[in-house]
Amino acid sequence: MEISTQKQLLEHFRQQLKTDTDWRWVSGEHLCLELDGKKTSFDLQAHVHYNAVDLEQLAKQKDPVPLILVPELTDRFLGKCKQSGLSVIDLNGRTWIRGEGLYIERPPLPDRKYRNANKPRNVFEGKSARIVRALLSDRNRKWTQAELIRQTKASQGLVSRVTSYLVEEGYVNKPEDRFYQVSSTLDLLDAWVASDSLKDRTTCIRLTGLETDPWFWADRVEAWAQDQSIDLAFTQWTAAWERHGYTEPVICSAYISEFPPPDQLAEWGAREVSEAGAVWLFKPSDHGVFFETQRHLSRCLVSDAQIYIDLQKTGLRGPEAADALRKGEGFCRNEV
């Protein structure tokens, strides 16, 4: 069930209190928990959305201690509550309560499926990913919502939902009222990696031929794409080497908006293979990957964040190249 208002949130929670068999709650001026003959009072703080400022203010409150209520408790938000010493519960029954002589931790209950109605299902897919990618294209930049809409060609509603979620989770802050800026770059990248599946968001063809030099293929594919006015941006080892030479590539890989036709492959002396190959061409399901590109050493590359994501879950020392890029100077900064 989707929860969109504070009123809905409180109504469902009050109904759940009556049927909670794990412990006894008593409603009054404050919410009281009775457990093993001991009573603990809480100041129930129910909001559909929270941000870092809310948590900082609540952490200062001592009597009665606050109990945060949210529709659905994420791992990251739970971690922030634990770090701040704040008790929290959601409509799915997931609970973390810490007080004087009291410690309760309960996982979500299997029969409950509540979520925030305005929360995007996955911010790392489709047009939602465009917004994350834009924010990570330059972690020093402060974006207005209007700028994000123009850059990503996403709707105002989607931009609002995604940025609200990223702020609530602590990946993005608002240094000024109208602006958004990435505040936890590496954490946001780690969350993206955990969610990502390259094969699910692209169609890939692999090519082989007598020539095995990846730079030979990079020149050929790039020249053809430019001649045909086809979008192309290098990624993975090819792009990582251009940005921060660490693991010399043995494969040329790139995003492309249209695959070369059979006659072009024949002209190159190339053929498709099901495994390995000297060239990997990815046709993305969402064109937004081409909205955030950079030129380096005359080549068009995807953004640093995209290079990093695409190198994960691969062989050929891809994660090592990603780690070197991540530690390099200028990573996710518009300085190239």
N, C-alpha and C positions, 0 to 999 in steps of 0.2 A: 504494500500500500504506500502511496506517495503522500508525503506531508508537506504542505506549502505554507501553513500559517502557525503562529504561536498558539492560537486557540485550538487548532486541531491537535497539536503536539501535547498540550496539557490535557485535553479531553481523553485521548487514548491512554496517556500515562495514568490518569486517575482511575480509569477502568482496570488497568493492569494491576494497580496496587491492591484491588479487592480480591484478586485471584492469585496473587503471588504466594506460592506455598513454601518458598525457600526461607522467607523471613517475614516479620509482621511490620507493616507501615501504618502510622497513624497520622492523619492530616489534621492540621490546626493552623494556628498562626505561623508555625513552622512545620516542616515535614519531620516526623520523628520515626526513627528506626528502633524497634525493640528486638534485641538479640541476646540470648543467654542471660536474661534478666537485667540487661543494661539498656538504657535508652540514650540515643544520640540524636540531637536535633540538627537539622540542616536548613539552610536558606536555599530553596529550590530556585535555580536560575535556568529558565527554559527559553531557549532561542533557537530558531531554525538555522541562523548563521552566527558564527563567532569569528573573531580575529585575534591577533596577538595582543592588541591593546586591551581587549576584554579580559583576556587571561591574566595579564599583568595586574589589572585592577582587582580582579577577584582573588588573586593570590595574596593580596594584602588584607583581605577580610578574615577576621578570626572568630567572631562570636555573633551569630552562629556561623559555622563554617559553610561555605557554599557547596552545593551539589549541582553540577551542570547536567542538564538534560538536553539531549540532541536526538533527532530522528534516527540517525545511523552513525555509529562510532567507527571512524577509520583508524587504522593502525597508527598513522602519523599523528592524528589529533589526540589519540590516547597517550602516545609517547610524550606529547607536549604537556598534557595534563599531569602525567606522572612526574615529569621534570619540574613542574610548578607546584607539586604537592596538592593538586586539586582533584577532588572526587568527581566521578563522571558516570553517567548511566544513559543508555539509549532505549528506544522502544523495542528493540530486538532482544532485550534482556541482558545485553553485554554490560558488565558492571566492573568498576574499579573504585573502591572506597577505602580511604586511608584516614584514620583519625586516632585520637588518644585511646590506646588499648583496643583498636579495631582495625582489622584488615580483611577486605572482601574482594575477591576477584572471580568473575563468572564469565564464561564465554557466551556468545549469542545462543539463544534457544532455537532449536531446529524448526519450530512451527511458526516463527515470525519472520516476515520479509518487509520491513519498513525501510523507506529511503526518503531522502530529501527530493521533493518534486522538481526543484530548480537545479539540482546537481547533475552535471553532465555524466552520462554513463561511463564514458572513457575519454578523458581529455587528450589522449595520445592517438586518437584515430580520426581520420577524415578531416573535416574542416576545423574541428577542435584542435587538432595537432598543428594546424597552420598558426594558431594563436600562440601556442607554446613555442613553436619554432621561431616566430617573430620575436618574442620576448627574449629568447636565448641567442638570437643573432648578434646582439650586442648587450651584454649584461650591464653595461654602464648607462644605457639609454633609458630615459623616462618617457613612457608612452602615454598618450591620452587614448581614451576609448575610441574617439573618432579616427585617430591615426591607425589604430589596430584594425578597425573596420575597413579603411581604405586599403591597407597593406594586404590583408588576408582575404578580402572580398567575402567575409563572413557576415551574417546578419548581426544587427545590434543586439538582439536577444541572446544569440549564442556567445558573442563576445562578453556580454554582461555575465552570463552564467559561468563561463570558463574563468574569467578573471576573479569573480567572487569566490569560486571554489579554490583557486590558487592562493588567494589572500587568506582564506579561512584555514587552509592547510599549512600556511606559513612559507610557501615557495616564493611568493611575491608580496611586496609591501607597497604602501602608498605614501611615499616620502612627502608628497603634497596632495591635496585633496583630489585633484583632477588626474593625477598621474599614477602609472603602474611601473614598477621596476623589479626585476628578479632580485631576490635577496638570498636565496639558497640554491645557487646554480648547480652544484654537484649533487645535492639531494634531489633536485628536479630531474637531472639527467639519470640518476640511479632509478628513480620511479619510472621514467620513460623506458629504460632498458628492461626493467622487470615486466613491463606491459607489452613490449614490442614483439612483432613477428614479421620479419622482412618478407617471407614467402606469402603471407596472407595479404599484404598490402601492395604487392607488386606481381607482375608477370615477368619471368626471366627467360632469356635465351642465352645459351652459352655457345661460343664459337671457337673453332680451332682451325689451324692452317699450318703451312710449312714454316712460316715466320712465328717465332715465340716471344720476341721482344715486346713487352707491354707498351713501350713508348712508340714503337712502330704502329701498333694498333690504335693507340690514343690519337696519333696524328691523322690516321686514315679515317677513323670514325668521326673525329671532330671536323675535319675538312668537309666530309660528306654532309654532316648535319648542318653546317653553316651554309653550304651551297643549296640545301633543300629547305632552309628556314625552319629547321626542326630543333626543338628545345633539347639541349644536352648539358649535363653537369656531372663532372666526375665525382666519384665517391670512394669509400673504402681505402684500400692500400694506395691507389693512385693519388687520391686527394690528400691522404695523410702524409705521403712522402713529399708532396708539393708544399704542404703547410709546415711540416716538422719532420725532416728526414730522419727516420729511425729504422724501419723495416723496409728494405728495398722491395718494391712490388714485383711479383711474378705474374700477376693477372691485371689486366686493364678492366676497370669496372666503372660504369656510369649509368645515370638515369637518362632516359631518352623518351621523348613523347611519341615517337613512331619507330617501329623496327625497320631496319633496312630490308628491302625486298630481295627475293631470291637472285635476281639478275645482278644486284649490287654485291651480294655475297660471292657470287661466281666471279665477278670482276676482281674482288679482293683475294680470291683463292681460299675462301673460308667456307666452312660448313658447320651446321648445328650439331652439337653433341649433347648427350643427356647428363654427363658428368665431366668434372674438371674443365678443360677449355682454357684458352688464353684470353678470352674476352667475355665478360659478363655484362649484359645490357638489361637494365631493369625498367620496365614500363610501369609507372606508379598508378594505383587506382585513384589517387587524388593528385591533381596537378599542382597543388600548393607547394610541393617540394621545390619547384622552380621559382617560387616567389622570393626565396632567401638564398641567393647565391653570392659568390665572391670571386674576384679574379685574382689569380696569383701566378706569377711567372707566365703570364699570358693565357693561362687556361681558366676555364669556368669551372668552379668547384661548388658543391653544395656547402651549406653553412657548417661551421665547426661542430655544432651540436649534432647535425645529421651525419657527418662523417663518423663521429664518436659512436652514435647509435648503430650505424650500419656495420661497424667493425666488431661489434659484440656477437657472440654465439657463432663465430666463424673460426676456421682453422688458419693456418699459415701465419701464426703469430698476430692475428688481428687484434685480440684484446691487449697485447703488449703495445702495438702501434697506437691503439686508442688511449692507453694510459700515458704514453709519451706525449701525445697531442694534448691531453688534458692537463699535463704538468707544464707544458710549454708556454712561453711568453706570448701573451695576446690571445689566449684561448677564449673563445666566445666574446671577443671584443672586436669592434669594427676598426681594425688597425692595419689591414692589409689592402 
